[in-house]
Amino acid sequence: MNRFRDEILEQPEVAARLIQKSRAAIDAFGARYRELRPRGFVIAARGSSDHAALYAKYLFGRRNRALVSLAAPSLFTRYASPPRLDGQCVIGISQSGASPDVVAVVEEAVRQGAMTVAITNDPGSKLASVAELVLALDAGKEQSVPASKTYTASVLGLALMSQAIDGDDAFEAALRRLRNWSCRWMREKSRACRLRKPIPRAFSGSP
């Protein structure tokens, strides 16, 4: 549990690093998007990354007025009957970059000539190698089973991509304030944990 807590507390620095170091990748995405003008997005993800994909569905829909579909990977693998992806921007989200289902969707998108983006914490992964564009999260190794810093980095990366498509000064300012806000929240959370009194054994439910 302490390891998980430590990784949660790393999130402000991970966010600041991503904003700083991803500029070239985000600019490349924005330029390619404006060049191709995809009709919409198809996002492939599994596990906690699937929740990031759901966030992207509302993000791109609300901010960028784009239609977003969540891929059904079994159509690409088990049933070998993938939908047509031409004219779409296909995004694969996988912290490890090793999810075979996500890789299969992106590989098929490349085969069909669609714009492809990999969002991953491992720029040397299979997913990163097959996608046209890569957004490396640079969150550091995540050892806990529940995703924390890689999940929030994925969400932030998607927000940066949305901003690259349709720039907005207020949204940009909010992204820049994110690190300071999250640092304050983490400090308050840590303080609350230190002040918390242990539950008496008689009420803890332990035998």
C-alpha positions as CSV (number, residue, x, y, z in Angstrom):
1,M,0.0,0.0,0.0
2,N,2.9,2.4,0.7
3,R,4.2,1.9,-2.8
4,F,0.8,2.7,-4.2
5,R,0.7,5.9,-2.1
6,D,4.1,6.9,-3.2
7,E,3.2,6.6,-6.8
8,I,0.0,8.6,-6.2
9,L,2.2,11.3,-4.7
10,E,4.4,11.4,-7.8
11,Q,1.5,12.6,-10.0
12,P,2.2,16.3,-9.8
13,E,5.8,15.9,-11.0
14,V,4.7,13.4,-13.7
15,A,2.2,16.0,-14.9
16,A,4.7,18.8,-14.9
17,R,7.3,16.6,-16.8
18,L,4.7,15.5,-19.4
19,I,3.6,19.1,-20.1
20,Q,7.3,20.1,-20.5
21,K,8.7,17.2,-22.4
22,S,5.7,16.3,-24.7
23,R,5.7,19.6,-26.6
24,A,7.3,18.2,-29.7
25,A,5.0,15.1,-29.8
26,I,1.9,17.2,-29.2
27,D,2.9,19.7,-31.9
28,A,3.5,16.8,-34.3
29,F,0.1,15.4,-33.5
30,G,-1.6,18.8,-34.0
31,A,0.2,19.4,-37.4
32,R,-0.7,15.9,-38.6
33,Y,-4.3,16.2,-37.5
34,R,-4.7,19.5,-39.3
35,E,-3.2,18.0,-42.4
36,L,-5.4,14.9,-42.6
37,R,-8.6,16.3,-40.9
38,P,-9.9,12.9,-39.7
39,R,-13.6,12.5,-39.5
40,G,-13.4,11.2,-36.0
41,F,-11.6,9.1,-33.4
42,V,-11.4,5.4,-32.7
43,I,-9.7,4.6,-29.4
44,A,-8.5,1.2,-28.3
45,A,-7.7,0.5,-24.7
46,R,-8.0,-2.0,-21.9
47,G,-8.3,-1.9,-18.1
48,S,-7.7,1.5,-16.5
49,S,-6.7,2.9,-20.0
50,D,-10.3,2.2,-21.0
51,H,-11.4,4.7,-18.5
52,A,-9.0,7.3,-20.0
53,A,-10.6,6.4,-23.4
54,L,-14.1,7.2,-21.9
55,Y,-12.8,10.5,-20.7
56,A,-11.5,11.2,-24.3
57,K,-14.9,10.4,-25.7
58,Y,-16.4,13.4,-23.8
59,L,-13.3,15.5,-24.1
60,F,-13.0,15.3,-27.9
61,G,-16.8,15.4,-28.3
62,R,-17.2,18.5,-26.1
63,R,-14.1,20.5,-27.0
64,N,-13.5,19.4,-30.5
65,R,-17.0,18.5,-31.7
66,A,-15.6,15.2,-32.9
67,L,-17.3,11.8,-32.9
68,V,-15.5,9.3,-30.8
69,S,-15.8,5.5,-30.9
70,L,-14.3,3.0,-28.5
71,A,-12.9,0.1,-30.4
72,A,-14.1,-3.5,-29.9
73,P,-10.7,-5.3,-30.1
74,S,-12.3,-8.8,-30.5
75,L,-13.4,-7.7,-34.0
76,F,-9.8,-7.3,-34.9
77,T,-8.5,-10.5,-33.1
78,R,-11.0,-13.3,-32.4
79,Y,-13.4,-12.5,-35.3
80,A,-10.9,-11.2,-37.8
81,S,-13.5,-8.8,-39.1
82,P,-12.2,-5.3,-38.4
83,P,-14.4,-2.2,-39.3
84,R,-13.2,0.3,-41.9
85,L,-10.9,2.8,-40.2
86,D,-9.9,5.0,-43.1
87,G,-10.4,8.7,-42.4
88,Q,-10.2,8.1,-38.6
89,C,-7.6,9.0,-36.0
90,V,-7.0,5.8,-34.2
91,I,-5.5,6.1,-30.7
92,G,-4.1,3.1,-28.8
93,I,-3.7,3.7,-25.0
94,S,-1.7,1.2,-23.1
95,Q,0.6,2.0,-20.1
96,S,2.9,-1.0,-20.9
97,G,2.4,-0.7,-24.7
98,A,2.2,-4.5,-24.7
99,S,-1.6,-5.1,-24.8
100,P,-2.0,-7.4,-27.8
101,D,-5.6,-6.3,-28.4
102,V,-4.6,-2.6,-28.5
103,V,-1.6,-3.4,-30.7
104,A,-3.9,-5.3,-33.1
105,V,-6.3,-2.4,-33.5
106,V,-3.4,0.0,-34.3
107,E,-1.7,-2.4,-36.6
108,E,-4.9,-2.7,-38.6
109,A,-5.4,1.0,-38.7
110,V,-1.9,1.4,-40.1
111,R,-2.7,-1.2,-42.7
112,Q,-5.8,0.7,-43.8
113,G,-3.9,4.0,-44.0
114,A,-5.5,5.7,-41.0
115,M,-3.7,8.2,-38.7
116,T,-2.5,6.4,-35.6
117,V,-1.3,7.5,-32.2
118,A,0.2,5.5,-29.4
119,I,-0.1,6.8,-25.8
120,T,2.2,4.7,-23.6
121,N,4.6,4.8,-20.8
122,D,7.1,2.6,-22.7
123,P,8.3,4.3,-25.9
124,G,10.2,1.1,-26.8
125,S,7.1,-1.0,-26.7
126,K,5.4,-2.9,-29.6
127,L,2.5,-0.4,-29.6
128,A,4.9,2.5,-30.0
129,S,6.8,0.8,-32.8
130,V,3.6,0.3,-34.9
131,A,2.0,3.7,-34.5
132,E,2.8,6.7,-36.7
133,L,2.9,9.1,-33.7
134,V,3.9,8.4,-30.1
135,L,3.1,10.3,-26.9
136,A,5.4,8.9,-24.3
137,L,4.0,9.5,-20.7
138,D,7.4,9.4,-19.1
139,A,5.8,8.6,-15.8
140,G,8.6,6.3,-14.5
141,K,8.1,2.7,-13.6
142,E,4.7,1.9,-12.0
143,Q,5.0,-1.1,-9.7
144,S,1.6,-1.1,-8.1
145,V,-1.1,-3.2,-9.7
146,P,-3.7,-0.3,-9.6
147,A,-2.7,2.4,-12.1
148,S,-2.3,5.9,-10.7
149,K,0.3,8.1,-12.2
150,T,0.2,6.4,-15.6
151,Y,-3.6,6.8,-15.7
152,T,-3.6,10.5,-14.9
153,A,-0.8,11.1,-17.3
154,S,-2.8,9.4,-20.0
155,V,-5.8,11.7,-19.3
156,L,-3.5,14.7,-19.3
157,G,-1.9,13.6,-22.6
158,L,-5.4,13.4,-24.1
159,A,-6.2,16.9,-22.9
160,L,-2.9,18.2,-24.5
161,M,-3.9,16.6,-27.7
162,S,-7.4,18.2,-27.6
163,Q,-5.7,21.6,-27.0
164,A,-3.4,21.0,-30.0
165,I,-6.5,20.6,-32.2
166,D,-8.4,23.6,-31.0
167,G,-6.3,26.0,-28.9
168,D,-8.0,27.9,-26.2
169,D,-6.3,30.3,-23.8
170,A,-8.4,29.5,-20.8
171,F,-7.9,25.7,-21.3
172,E,-4.2,26.2,-21.8
173,A,-4.0,28.2,-18.6
174,A,-5.9,25.5,-16.7
175,L,-3.5,22.9,-17.9
176,R,-0.6,25.0,-16.7
177,R,-2.2,25.4,-13.3
178,L,-2.7,21.7,-13.0
179,R,0.7,21.0,-11.3
180,N,0.3,23.6,-8.7
181,W,-3.3,22.6,-7.9
182,S,-2.4,18.9,-7.7
183,C,0.6,19.7,-5.4
184,R,-1.6,21.6,-3.0
185,W,-4.1,18.7,-3.0
186,M,-1.3,16.2,-2.3
187,R,0.0,18.3,0.6
188,E,-3.4,18.5,2.2
189,K,-4.0,14.8,1.7
190,S,-0.7,13.9,3.3
191,R,-1.4,16.2,6.2
192,A,-4.8,14.6,6.7
193,C,-3.3,11.2,6.7
194,R,-0.8,12.3,9.4
195,L,-3.5,13.7,11.6
196,R,-5.8,10.7,11.2
197,K,-6.1,8.7,14.5
198,P,-5.8,5.0,14.3
199,I,-9.1,3.1,14.7
200,P,-9.3,1.4,18.1
201,R,-8.9,-2.4,17.8
202,A,-12.3,-3.0,19.4
203,F,-13.9,-1.2,16.4
204,S,-11.6,-2.4,13.6
205,G,-13.5,-5.6,12.9
206,S,-10.4,-7.6,13.6
207,P,-10.8,-10.8,15.8
